[in-house]
Structures are given as C-alpha cells and as structure tokens.
Amino acid sequence: MPGLDETLHKLAEYRKRFEDLFPAASRRSEAKARPSRDSQKLVETDAFGANPGNLRMFSFVPDLLPPKAPLVVVLHGCTQTAASYDNGAGWSDLAARFGFAVLIPEQQRANNPNLCFNWFVPRHTARDEGEVASIRQMIDHMVTEHGLDPARIAITGLSAGGAMAAAMLACYPELFAHGAIIAGLPYGAAGNVQEALGAMFQGVGKSGEDWADLVRSASPHQGPWPKVSVWHGSADATVRPSNAGETVKQWIALHGLPEEHSHEKAGPGFTHRVWQGRDGSTLLEAYDIAGMAHGTPIAPNAVEPQERCGAAGPYMLDVGISSTYLIAQSWGLVGETARAPAAARAAVPSAGDPHKRRERSANPSARGASRPRYANSPVDPGAVIAKALRAAGLIK
C-alpha cells in the first residue's frame, strides 16, 4: 500500500495517543468492550436486507411504541460494541422513557480488528456501497418493520462512529432530519490509513466550500440539508479538536450560513455556539467541552432527573453534561412536549417480553456463512492497521 512505510514511521511517534484509540490489543481493553448486563435489552436482527459492509444490526424498540415514532441511529467508537456504547451513552434508556426507536449497527473484527467503522476507506463511505449501504438497509428495515416516521430519522456517533455518521449524512442527506458528530471528523477528511492518522493527530484544513463540495458530490441531493450538532473536548489527544472546527465549516457552507454564530452560551465547563437560519431555527450547533479528553460527554448523576442516563466507562466521560439528553432534546425527542404515553415511557422489555427475542433469518447459517468484506480485496485495511499496530509494538 503506498505510503505504508511512512505510516509505520509515524505510528512510533504517535504511539501514546494511538494506544488511546486502539486499546483493544490488551486483555484489559477486551474486558472493557464486553457489554454489561444492563445492555442486554438490545435485539439482534440477522435478516435486514443487503449487507455489503458485513455489519451486525442491533436495536431497541420500547413496548407500546407510539405510531410514527422517531428513529435514532447510534454508531459506536473503536473497541466498543453496540451494547457497550448503548450502556454508556444511555440511548435506549431515553427511548424507553420518551417513546422512540434506536438502531445501533455494530462493526465486526473480520472487517476491522479494532471494531472501528471504516470511515477512511472510500468504498465504505460511497453512496450505496459498503458499510454506509448496510446501515441504510438497516434503517429501511426499522422504518418498515416498526412503522416509524421517515421524516424523523437522526444519526449520531463517537470518534470513528462520528466520522461514519458524517459519512451517512453526506451519502444520504435526504434520509436524515438531524445528525450529531461527537469527537469525529468531517466527511472527506481521509481516504486511506495514512491520511486518517494525519487527520486525527494533525488535522486537515480546507475552506468551507471545499469541505461542502465533498458532501455535495457524495449524493445527487441538493438540499435542504440535515441539522447538525458537533461535540468535542478541548483536551482530546486522539482526534485533534480542530476537526470539530472543520466539521462546523463544512456545514456552515452547506447551509449557507454566516461564519459568525448567531449566539453563544457558556455553561459549567462548556461553550455552546448556535447558527440559526433566516426563520430563527437552529441549523448548526457546536459544543466545546473544556478539558475533556476523547469520548462522549455524559452526566449519569445530573441534577435534573430527566437528564440522567448512561454510565461512565472507557470513552464515556462523566463531565457533568449529557450529550445524549441535550442532543435528543434538540431533536425534539425528549421533554414534556415529546413525551410518549406513560405506559410506553415506563416499558423496558423483560426477559419474557417478545421484543426481547432474538430475531433470526430464514437461513440460520446465513450470518455464519457470510464472507468477510475484504476476502477478495487486493488491500485489506484491517490487515494494514494490524501490521501497523505490530510495528508500533502495540500488539504481538
């Protein structure tokens, strides 16, 4: 692969920060990635349509889901699973209380040994190809199967999941009303491993229009564009905080907004900037969390009871502000006006609940017989990353 030697050289320089991104090589991190007992509420669906990205599909649907309920798509970060991220961020907890559905795609080690979504591989971030196509199929399945509102679909993700959320917003902008990118990167920031490392650790600077053109070229859609929320910690040593600024530039240009934000609010340890459209609605917002490292900001012990969700853990950082709740609030999913009937809010599937049952395809061996996506590829990104990790001394 061109540039691999240079990539390996850079890995030695970035070793300490790289360990933060890829701790799955150690036994300790493997234990961290295991889902807790609290996250066993997720249901796996094997047969959801075409799966060119070879991903797994997990979801949570509350009992007594209201008609035409919203859907939130949640993308985990590297070394995480659908269950571990849901347990940390608390999306299914909010869904049970307020009556919306949650879809959580999961990466497989056959595709990436560190469970990262392949946001830097062009064939996985092109419309109707690879991983983005698999996620699109899962969304279609959820909407059809549960009678969800196709006009109220939103997506969020952390780190590699945040970068893949940016890719979904670019490839299928007509599909989403909202998006939230946490500690991620703008769409088009990298096209291979070497560029990914450069974007993560050094940042990539482009004009807003150049960034926007990358999104415009990803689909035939010409607007209107999804409303986007960008979250990043100022002390993030894994994904440089300047990536948040570049993502903001990308969506300022897409929405045709002025560079100067409409208003700003400072809270305990964070700054919140908002860009509004001509009608006064929020089209773009950015949260800068002072002193926060790489991860999703949560507040499981928030003063306001309705804001409490999730649990602290690796890359799930209790910094006193709940990104999960505030994102859901900005999307109109939580709060008094968004509340579902009490029975639906209180319903969490029990061991005997039919929603708890694991869905299976007509062919029980289908998933086991599926071939890794890179089986016939001349360049295996997973193998390249593994080789780079070995060269840096991070795995044996």
C-alpha positions as a LaTeX table, in Angstrom:
\begin{tabular}{lrrr}
\hline
Residue & $x$ (\AA) & $y$ (\AA) & $z$ (\AA) \\
\hline
Met1 & 0.00 & 0.00 & 0.00 \\
Pro2 & 1.50 & 3.42 & $-0.98$ \\
Gly3 & 2.81 & 5.35 & 1.99 \\
Leu4 & 2.71 & 2.38 & 4.38 \\
Asp5 & 6.36 & 2.78 & 5.41 \\
Glu6 & 5.78 & 6.41 & 6.26 \\
Thr7 & 2.63 & 5.43 & 8.14 \\
Leu8 & 4.56 & 2.90 & 10.24 \\
His9 & 7.18 & 5.53 & 11.00 \\
Lys10 & 4.52 & 7.96 & 12.17 \\
Leu11 & 2.92 & 5.31 & 14.34 \\
Ala12 & 6.04 & 5.16 & 16.50 \\
Glu13 & 5.82 & 8.92 & 17.02 \\
Tyr14 & 2.12 & 8.75 & 17.84 \\
Arg15 & 2.30 & 5.63 & 19.98 \\
Lys16 & 0.95 & 7.09 & 23.18 \\
Arg17 & $-2.05$ & 8.70 & 21.51 \\
Phe18 & $-2.56$ & 5.67 & 19.30 \\
Glu19 & $-2.94$ & 3.49 & 22.38 \\
Asp20 & $-5.91$ & 5.65 & 23.38 \\
Leu21 & $-7.58$ & 4.89 & 20.07 \\
Phe22 & $-6.73$ & 1.18 & 19.84 \\
Pro23 & $-6.60$ & $-0.26$ & 23.36 \\
Ala24 & $-8.30$ & $-3.47$ & 22.19 \\
Ala25 & $-4.90$ & $-5.16$ & 21.92 \\
Ser26 & $-4.70$ & $-5.58$ & 25.69 \\
Arg27 & $-6.66$ & $-8.02$ & 27.79 \\
Arg28 & $-7.89$ & $-5.15$ & 29.91 \\
Ser29 & $-9.45$ & $-3.38$ & 26.95 \\
Glu30 & $-11.09$ & $-6.59$ & 25.76 \\
Ala31 & $-12.85$ & $-6.75$ & 29.12 \\
Lys32 & $-13.90$ & $-3.11$ & 28.73 \\
Ala33 & $-15.54$ & $-3.87$ & 25.41 \\
Arg34 & $-17.80$ & $-6.57$ & 26.82 \\
Pro35 & $-21.43$ & $-5.45$ & 27.15 \\
Ser36 & $-22.73$ & $-5.10$ & 30.68 \\
Arg37 & $-25.79$ & $-6.94$ & 31.91 \\
Asp38 & $-27.70$ & $-3.66$ & 31.70 \\
Ser39 & $-27.34$ & $-3.57$ & 27.92 \\
Gln40 & $-28.85$ & $-6.96$ & 27.16 \\
Lys41 & $-32.09$ & $-5.20$ & 26.17 \\
Leu42 & $-30.80$ & $-4.85$ & 22.59 \\
Val43 & $-32.19$ & $-7.21$ & 19.96 \\
Glu44 & $-30.13$ & $-8.51$ & 17.03 \\
Thr45 & $-31.68$ & $-8.80$ & 13.56 \\
Asp46 & $-29.88$ & $-11.06$ & 11.11 \\
Ala47 & $-32.03$ & $-10.58$ & 8.01 \\
Phe48 & $-32.45$ & $-6.89$ & 7.24 \\
Gly49 & $-31.57$ & $-6.75$ & 3.55 \\
Ala50 & $-28.35$ & $-6.43$ & 1.56 \\
Asn51 & $-25.28$ & $-6.20$ & 3.77 \\
Pro52 & $-22.27$ & $-5.25$ & 1.62 \\
Gly53 & $-20.43$ & $-3.88$ & 4.67 \\
Asn54 & $-20.80$ & $-7.13$ & 6.66 \\
Leu55 & $-22.13$ & $-5.31$ & 9.75 \\
Arg56 & $-24.38$ & $-6.56$ & 12.55 \\
Met57 & $-27.71$ & $-4.93$ & 13.39 \\
Phe58 & $-28.90$ & $-4.28$ & 16.94 \\
Ser59 & $-31.91$ & $-2.25$ & 18.01 \\
Phe60 & $-34.14$ & $-1.26$ & 20.88 \\
Val61 & $-37.86$ & $-0.68$ & 20.43 \\
Pro62 & $-39.90$ & 0.23 & 23.53 \\
Asp63 & $-43.04$ & $-1.67$ & 24.35 \\
Leu64 & $-46.15$ & 0.20 & 23.13 \\
Leu65 & $-44.16$ & 2.36 & 20.72 \\
Pro66 & $-46.28$ & 5.37 & 19.64 \\
Pro67 & $-47.37$ & 5.45 & 15.98 \\
Lys68 & $-44.94$ & 7.16 & 13.60 \\
Ala69 & $-42.23$ & 7.30 & 16.26 \\
Pro70 & $-38.78$ & 8.77 & 15.53 \\
Leu71 & $-35.65$ & 6.68 & 14.92 \\
Val72 & $-32.17$ & 7.39 & 16.29 \\
Val73 & $-29.18$ & 5.65 & 14.65 \\
Val74 & $-26.21$ & 5.31 & 17.01 \\
Leu75 & $-22.66$ & 4.43 & 15.87 \\
His76 & $-20.13$ & 3.23 & 18.44 \\
Gly77 & $-16.42$ & 4.08 & 18.52 \\
Cys78 & $-13.35$ & 1.88 & 18.13 \\
Thr79 & $-13.03$ & $-1.10$ & 20.56 \\
Gln80 & $-16.70$ & $-0.68$ & 21.51 \\
Thr81 & $-19.74$ & $-2.80$ & 20.78 \\
Ala82 & $-23.35$ & $-1.77$ & 20.20 \\
Ala83 & $-24.25$ & $-2.89$ & 23.72 \\
Ser84 & $-21.31$ & $-1.27$ & 25.49 \\
Tyr85 & $-21.86$ & 2.07 & 23.79 \\
Asp86 & $-25.60$ & 1.98 & 24.46 \\
Asn87 & $-24.93$ & 1.19 & 28.10 \\
Gly88 & $-22.52$ & 4.12 & 28.36 \\
Ala89 & $-24.49$ & 6.71 & 26.38 \\
Gly90 & $-27.93$ & 5.63 & 27.57 \\
Trp91 & $-29.84$ & 5.98 & 24.30 \\
Ser92 & $-32.14$ & 3.03 & 24.93 \\
Asp93 & $-32.88$ & 4.38 & 28.42 \\
Leu94 & $-34.17$ & 7.62 & 26.89 \\
Ala95 & $-36.03$ & 5.69 & 24.20 \\
Ala96 & $-37.88$ & 3.65 & 26.84 \\
Arg97 & $-38.87$ & 6.81 & 28.70 \\
Phe98 & $-39.84$ & 9.00 & 25.78 \\
Gly99 & $-41.01$ & 6.59 & 23.10 \\
Phe100 & $-38.65$ & 6.38 & 20.13 \\
Ala101 & $-36.70$ & 3.58 & 18.46 \\
Val102 & $-32.93$ & 3.11 & 18.47 \\
Leu103 & $-30.80$ & 1.37 & 15.84 \\
Ile104 & $-27.19$ & 0.52 & 16.73 \\
Pro105 & $-25.12$ & $-1.03$ & 13.91 \\
Glu106 & $-22.06$ & $-2.95$ & 15.09 \\
Gln107 & $-18.71$ & $-3.46$ & 13.39 \\
Gln108 & $-17.11$ & $-6.92$ & 13.15 \\
Arg109 & $-13.46$ & $-7.87$ & 13.69 \\
Ala110 & $-13.46$ & $-9.52$ & 10.27 \\
Asn111 & $-13.78$ & $-6.00$ & 8.84 \\
Asn112 & $-11.62$ & $-4.11$ & 11.31 \\
Pro113 & $-9.67$ & $-5.78$ & 14.15 \\
Asn114 & $-10.30$ & $-2.83$ & 16.46 \\
Leu115 & $-14.04$ & $-2.62$ & 15.72 \\
Cys116 & $-13.68$ & 0.79 & 14.07 \\
Phe117 & $-16.11$ & 1.71 & 11.33 \\
Asn118 & $-14.02$ & 2.12 & 8.18 \\
Trp119 & $-14.68$ & 5.84 & 7.71 \\
Phe120 & $-11.36$ & 6.27 & 5.86 \\
Val121 & $-11.98$ & 3.58 & 3.21 \\
Pro122 & $-13.65$ & 5.09 & 0.09 \\
Arg123 & $-15.70$ & 2.02 & $-0.80$ \\
His124 & $-17.32$ & 2.10 & 2.65 \\
Thr125 & $-18.20$ & 5.80 & 2.50 \\
Ala126 & $-19.68$ & 5.98 & $-1.00$ \\
Arg127 & $-23.45$ & 6.03 & $-1.50$ \\
Asp128 & $-24.96$ & 2.54 & $-1.87$ \\
Glu129 & $-21.64$ & 0.82 & $-1.20$ \\
Gly130 & $-20.00$ & $-0.96$ & 1.73 \\
Glu131 & $-20.78$ & $-0.01$ & 5.30 \\
Val132 & $-22.92$ & 3.04 & 4.56 \\
Ala133 & $-25.16$ & 0.88 & 2.35 \\
Ser134 & $-25.53$ & $-1.71$ & 5.12 \\
Ile135 & $-26.57$ & 0.97 & 7.60 \\
Arg136 & $-29.06$ & 2.34 & 5.07 \\
Gln137 & $-30.59$ & $-1.13$ & 4.71 \\
Met138 & $-30.95$ & $-1.38$ & 8.50 \\
Ile139 & $-32.73$ & 1.98 & 8.61 \\
Asp140 & $-35.16$ & 0.93 & 5.89 \\
His141 & $-35.86$ & $-2.28$ & 7.78 \\
Met142 & $-36.56$ & $-0.42$ & 11.03 \\
Val143 & $-38.90$ & 2.08 & 9.40 \\
Thr144 & $-40.89$ & $-0.63$ & 7.62 \\
Glu145 & $-40.93$ & $-3.16$ & 10.45 \\
His146 & $-41.99$ & $-0.74$ & 13.20 \\
Gly147 & $-43.97$ & 1.90 & 11.29 \\
Leu148 & $-41.52$ & 4.69 & 12.14 \\
Asp149 & $-41.69$ & 8.23 & 10.80 \\
Pro150 & $-39.30$ & 8.53 & 7.82 \\
Ala151 & $-39.24$ & 12.31 & 8.36 \\
Arg152 & $-37.86$ & 11.94 & 11.91 \\
Ile153 & $-34.65$ & 9.95 & 11.47 \\
Ala154 & $-31.47$ & 11.14 & 13.17 \\
Ile155 & $-27.93$ & 9.78 & 13.49 \\
Thr156 & $-25.09$ & 10.21 & 15.97 \\
Gly157 & $-21.73$ & 8.59 & 16.63 \\
Leu158 & $-18.49$ & 8.77 & 18.60 \\
Ser159 & $-14.98$ & 9.00 & 17.10 \\
Ala160 & $-14.84$ & 6.54 & 14.17 \\
Gly161 & $-18.61$ & 6.29 & 14.64 \\
Gly162 & $-18.80$ & 10.07 & 14.49 \\
Ala163 & $-16.82$ & 10.10 & 11.26 \\
Met164 & $-19.12$ & 7.40 & 9.88 \\
Ala165 & $-22.16$ & 9.42 & 10.98 \\
Ala166 & $-20.69$ & 12.30 & 8.94 \\
Ala167 & $-20.40$ & 9.89 & 6.00 \\
Met168 & $-24.04$ & 8.83 & 6.35 \\
Leu169 & $-25.15$ & 12.47 & 6.45 \\
Ala170 & $-23.15$ & 13.10 & 3.27 \\
Cys171 & $-24.19$ & 9.96 & 1.39 \\
Tyr172 & $-27.88$ & 10.04 & 2.39 \\
Pro173 & $-28.71$ & 13.65 & 3.39 \\
Glu174 & $-32.30$ & 13.25 & 2.22 \\
Leu175 & $-32.75$ & 10.49 & 4.80 \\
Phe176 & $-31.87$ & 12.44 & 7.95 \\
Ala177 & $-33.51$ & 15.34 & 9.73 \\
His178 & $-30.64$ & 15.63 & 12.23 \\
Gly179 & $-27.11$ & 14.46 & 12.93 \\
Ala180 & $-24.66$ & 14.71 & 15.85 \\
Ile181 & $-20.92$ & 14.13 & 15.47 \\
Ile182 & $-19.02$ & 13.51 & 18.72 \\
Ala183 & $-15.19$ & 13.64 & 18.69 \\
Gly184 & $-15.33$ & 12.84 & 14.97 \\
Leu185 & $-14.08$ & 14.26 & 11.70 \\
Pro186 & $-15.62$ & 15.99 & 8.68 \\
Tyr187 & $-16.68$ & 13.95 & 5.68 \\
Gly188 & $-13.83$ & 13.53 & 3.22 \\
Ala189 & $-11.05$ & 14.07 & 5.79 \\
Ala190 & $-9.21$ & 10.88 & 4.74 \\
Gly191 & $-9.14$ & 8.26 & 2.03 \\
Asn192 & $-6.63$ & 5.78 & 3.48 \\
Val193 & $-4.87$ & 4.83 & 6.73 \\
Gln194 & $-2.07$ & 7.37 & 6.38 \\
Glu195 & $-4.47$ & 10.23 & 5.70 \\
Ala196 & $-6.64$ & 9.10 & 8.61 \\
Leu197 & $-3.71$ & 9.32 & 11.02 \\
Gly198 & $-2.82$ & 12.75 & 9.71 \\
Ala199 & $-6.39$ & 14.00 & 10.07 \\
Met200 & $-6.76$ & 12.57 & 13.56 \\
Phe201 & $-3.50$ & 13.77 & 15.05 \\
Gln202 & $-2.70$ & 16.88 & 13.00 \\
Gly203 & $-5.98$ & 17.92 & 11.42 \\
Val204 & $-6.79$ & 18.79 & 7.82 \\
Gly205 & $-7.58$ & 22.37 & 6.87 \\
Lys206 & $-9.85$ & 23.25 & 3.94 \\
Ser207 & $-12.13$ & 26.11 & 3.06 \\
Gly208 & $-15.77$ & 25.71 & 3.96 \\
Glu209 & $-16.72$ & 25.48 & 0.30 \\
Asp210 & $-14.12$ & 22.78 & $-0.38$ \\
Trp211 & $-15.47$ & 20.75 & 2.53 \\
Ala212 & $-19.04$ & 21.34 & 1.38 \\
Asp213 & $-18.22$ & 20.24 & $-2.17$ \\
Leu214 & $-17.13$ & 16.84 & $-0.82$ \\
Val215 & $-20.60$ & 16.39 & 0.69 \\
Arg216 & $-22.38$ & 17.71 & $-2.39$ \\
Ser217 & $-20.52$ & 15.22 & $-4.58$ \\
Ala218 & $-21.46$ & 12.28 & $-2.34$ \\
Ser219 & $-25.10$ & 12.16 & $-3.47$ \\
Pro220 & $-27.44$ & 13.74 & $-6.03$ \\
His221 & $-29.20$ & 15.63 & $-3.22$ \\
Gln222 & $-29.02$ & 19.43 & $-3.44$ \\
Gly223 & $-30.69$ & 20.38 & $-0.18$ \\
Pro224 & $-32.19$ & 21.14 & 2.20 \\
Trp225 & $-29.54$ & 19.69 & 4.49 \\
Pro226 & $-29.81$ & 17.94 & 7.87 \\
Lys227 & $-29.41$ & 19.98 & 11.03 \\
Val228 & $-26.10$ & 19.09 & 12.68 \\
Ser229 & $-24.66$ & 19.15 & 16.21 \\
Val230 & $-20.87$ & 18.94 & 16.73 \\
Trp231 & $-19.31$ & 17.93 & 20.07 \\
His232 & $-15.61$ & 17.83 & 21.00 \\
Gly233 & $-13.37$ & 18.01 & 24.07 \\
Ser234 & $-10.60$ & 20.61 & 24.18 \\
Ala235 & $-8.13$ & 18.06 & 25.62 \\
Asp236 & $-8.78$ & 15.34 & 23.02 \\
Ala237 & $-5.38$ & 13.85 & 22.13 \\
Thr238 & $-6.82$ & 11.14 & 19.87 \\
Val239 & $-8.85$ & 13.21 & 17.40 \\
Arg240 & $-7.50$ & 16.76 & 17.27 \\
Pro241 & $-10.13$ & 19.30 & 18.36 \\
Ser242 & $-9.54$ & 21.32 & 15.17 \\
Asn243 & $-11.57$ & 18.60 & 13.43 \\
Ala244 & $-14.67$ & 19.99 & 15.13 \\
Gly245 & $-13.94$ & 23.40 & 13.62 \\
Glu246 & $-13.50$ & 21.89 & 10.17 \\
Thr247 & $-16.79$ & 19.99 & 10.53 \\
Val248 & $-18.52$ & 23.21 & 11.52 \\
Lys249 & $-17.06$ & 24.92 & 8.43 \\
Gln250 & $-18.38$ & 22.09 & 6.24 \\
Trp251 & $-21.95$ & 22.52 & 7.47 \\
Ile252 & $-21.84$ & 26.33 & 7.59 \\
Ala253 & $-21.11$ & 26.27 & 3.87 \\
Leu254 & $-23.76$ & 23.64 & 3.12 \\
His255 & $-26.45$ & 25.61 & 4.94 \\
Gly256 & $-25.23$ & 28.91 & 3.50 \\
Leu257 & $-24.77$ & 30.38 & 6.99 \\
Pro258 & $-22.52$ & 33.26 & 8.05 \\
Glu259 & $-19.26$ & 32.23 & 9.69 \\
Glu260 & $-20.17$ & 34.15 & 12.83 \\
His261 & $-22.57$ & 32.22 & 15.05 \\
Ser262 & $-25.99$ & 33.63 & 15.94 \\
His263 & $-25.49$ & 33.36 & 19.68 \\
Glu264 & $-23.34$ & 31.67 & 22.28 \\
Lys265 & $-23.96$ & 30.27 & 25.74 \\
Ala266 & $-21.32$ & 29.44 & 28.33 \\
Gly267 & $-22.10$ & 26.80 & 30.94 \\
Pro268 & $-20.12$ & 24.93 & 33.61 \\
Gly269 & $-17.16$ & 23.63 & 31.61 \\
Phe270 & $-18.61$ & 24.09 & 28.14 \\
Thr271 & $-19.33$ & 26.62 & 25.41 \\
His272 & $-22.36$ & 26.24 & 23.16 \\
Arg273 & $-22.47$ & 28.10 & 19.84 \\
Val274 & $-25.56$ & 28.21 & 17.63 \\
Trp275 & $-26.09$ & 29.13 & 13.97 \\
Gln276 & $-29.68$ & 29.93 & 13.03 \\
Gly277 & $-31.43$ & 30.10 & 9.69 \\
Arg278 & $-33.49$ & 33.04 & 8.47 \\
Asp279 & $-36.57$ & 31.65 & 10.17 \\
Gly280 & $-34.77$ & 31.51 & 13.52 \\
Ser281 & $-34.47$ & 27.72 & 13.64 \\
Thr282 & $-31.18$ & 26.14 & 14.70 \\
Leu283 & $-29.38$ & 24.62 & 11.70 \\
Leu284 & $-25.98$ & 24.03 & 13.32 \\
Glu285 & $-24.63$ & 23.96 & 16.85 \\
Ala286 & $-21.25$ & 23.22 & 18.41 \\
Tyr287 & $-20.40$ & 22.21 & 21.97 \\
Asp288 & $-16.79$ & 22.69 & 23.11 \\
Ile289 & $-16.16$ & 20.82 & 26.38 \\
Ala290 & $-13.28$ & 22.38 & 28.33 \\
Gly291 & $-10.60$ & 19.93 & 29.45 \\
Met292 & $-12.44$ & 16.83 & 28.17 \\
Ala293 & $-10.41$ & 14.04 & 26.62 \\
His294 & $-11.54$ & 11.70 & 23.83 \\
Gly295 & $-15.04$ & 10.40 & 24.40 \\
Thr296 & $-18.75$ & 11.03 & 24.76 \\
Pro297 & $-19.75$ & 13.53 & 27.48 \\
Ile298 & $-22.37$ & 12.13 & 29.84 \\
Ala299 & $-23.97$ & 13.11 & 33.16 \\
Pro300 & $-25.41$ & 9.99 & 34.83 \\
Asn301 & $-25.81$ & 11.95 & 38.09 \\
Ala302 & $-27.28$ & 15.11 & 36.60 \\
Val303 & $-29.18$ & 17.43 & 38.93 \\
Glu304 & $-32.27$ & 17.20 & 36.74 \\
Pro305 & $-33.59$ & 13.61 & 36.96 \\
Gln306 & $-34.83$ & 13.54 & 33.35 \\
Glu307 & $-31.27$ & 14.18 & 32.13 \\
Arg308 & $-29.79$ & 11.16 & 33.90 \\
Cys309 & $-28.83$ & 8.35 & 31.55 \\
Gly310 & $-25.81$ & 6.25 & 30.69 \\
Ala311 & $-22.83$ & 5.12 & 32.76 \\
Ala312 & $-19.21$ & 6.25 & 32.97 \\
Gly313 & $-16.59$ & 3.99 & 31.42 \\
Pro314 & $-13.89$ & 3.94 & 28.74 \\
Tyr315 & $-14.58$ & 6.86 & 26.38 \\
Met316 & $-17.84$ & 7.53 & 28.24 \\
Leu317 & $-16.82$ & 10.57 & 30.27 \\
Asp318 & $-18.81$ & 11.89 & 33.22 \\
Val319 & $-18.10$ & 15.60 & 32.80 \\
Gly320 & $-21.42$ & 16.90 & 34.10 \\
Ile321 & $-23.10$ & 17.49 & 30.75 \\
Ser322 & $-25.21$ & 14.86 & 29.00 \\
Ser323 & $-24.67$ & 14.98 & 25.26 \\
Thr324 & $-27.24$ & 12.20 & 24.87 \\
Tyr325 & $-30.02$ & 14.14 & 26.57 \\
Leu326 & $-29.17$ & 17.52 & 25.04 \\
Ile327 & $-28.90$ & 16.05 & 21.54 \\
Ala328 & $-32.23$ & 14.27 & 21.98 \\
Gln329 & $-33.76$ & 17.49 & 23.32 \\
Ser330 & $-32.53$ & 19.49 & 20.32 \\
Trp331 & $-34.12$ & 16.86 & 18.06 \\
Gly332 & $-37.47$ & 17.22 & 19.85 \\
Leu333 & $-37.35$ & 13.69 & 21.25 \\
Val334 & $-37.45$ & 14.48 & 24.98 \\
Gly335 & $-39.18$ & 16.97 & 27.24 \\
Glu336 & $-42.79$ & 17.47 & 28.18 \\
Thr337 & $-43.99$ & 18.10 & 24.61 \\
Ala338 & $-42.27$ & 14.98 & 23.31 \\
Arg339 & $-43.34$ & 12.54 & 25.98 \\
Ala340 & $-44.93$ & 9.27 & 24.96 \\
Pro341 & $-47.82$ & 7.76 & 26.95 \\
Ala342 & $-46.75$ & 6.77 & 30.46 \\
Ala343 & $-47.06$ & 3.06 & 29.68 \\
Ala344 & $-44.67$ & 3.39 & 26.77 \\
Arg345 & $-42.23$ & 5.54 & 28.73 \\
Ala346 & $-42.04$ & 3.03 & 31.54 \\
Ala347 & $-41.84$ & $-0.05$ & 29.35 \\
Val348 & $-38.48$ & $-1.80$ & 29.23 \\
Pro349 & $-38.50$ & $-5.34$ & 27.79 \\
Ser350 & $-38.31$ & $-8.05$ & 30.40 \\
Ala351 & $-36.84$ & $-11.50$ & 29.95 \\
Gly352 & $-40.18$ & $-12.79$ & 28.74 \\
Asp353 & $-41.07$ & $-9.84$ & 26.52 \\
Pro354 & $-41.50$ & $-10.68$ & 22.81 \\
His355 & $-39.34$ & $-7.67$ & 21.90 \\
Lys356 & $-36.52$ & $-9.36$ & 23.81 \\
Arg357 & $-36.49$ & $-12.33$ & 21.48 \\
Arg358 & $-33.53$ & $-12.53$ & 19.15 \\
Glu359 & $-34.65$ & $-12.23$ & 15.52 \\
Arg360 & $-33.25$ & $-14.81$ & 13.13 \\
Ser361 & $-33.12$ & $-15.07$ & 9.38 \\
Ala362 & $-34.87$ & $-17.83$ & 7.45 \\
Asn363 & $-31.44$ & $-19.31$ & 6.83 \\
Pro364 & $-29.88$ & $-19.86$ & 10.30 \\
Ser365 & $-26.43$ & $-20.30$ & 8.77 \\
Ala366 & $-26.58$ & $-17.09$ & 6.75 \\
Arg367 & $-24.50$ & $-14.97$ & 9.07 \\
Gly368 & $-22.05$ & $-17.72$ & 9.85 \\
Ala369 & $-21.54$ & $-18.38$ & 6.14 \\
Ser370 & $-21.08$ & $-14.75$ & 5.23 \\
Arg371 & $-17.68$ & $-13.89$ & 3.84 \\
Pro372 & $-15.56$ & $-11.04$ & 5.23 \\
Arg373 & $-15.90$ & $-7.93$ & 3.09 \\
Tyr374 & $-12.19$ & $-7.90$ & 2.22 \\
Ala375 & $-11.89$ & $-11.53$ & 1.16 \\
Asn376 & $-11.06$ & $-10.69$ & $-2.48$ \\
Ser377 & $-9.68$ & $-7.19$ & $-1.94$ \\
Pro378 & $-6.08$ & $-6.54$ & $-3.01$ \\
Val379 & $-5.63$ & $-4.29$ & 0.03 \\
Asp380 & $-7.11$ & $-5.26$ & 3.37 \\
Pro381 & $-7.41$ & $-2.14$ & 5.57 \\
Gly382 & $-7.82$ & $-4.30$ & 8.66 \\
Ala383 & $-4.60$ & $-6.13$ & 7.88 \\
Val384 & $-2.80$ & $-2.85$ & 7.24 \\
Ile385 & $-3.90$ & $-1.48$ & 10.61 \\
Ala386 & $-2.91$ & $-4.72$ & 12.36 \\
Lys387 & 0.51 & $-4.62$ & 10.70 \\
Ala388 & 0.95 & $-1.01$ & 11.72 \\
Leu389 & $-0.01$ & $-1.81$ & 15.31 \\
Arg390 & 2.53 & $-4.64$ & 15.43 \\
Ala391 & 5.22 & $-2.34$ & 14.05 \\
Ala392 & 4.43 & 0.19 & 16.77 \\
Gly393 & 4.66 & $-2.51$ & 19.43 \\
Leu394 & 1.02 & $-2.22$ & 20.41 \\
Ile395 & 0.10 & $-5.84$ & 19.67 \\
Lys396 & 2.07 & $-9.05$ & 19.33 \\
\hline
\end{tabular}
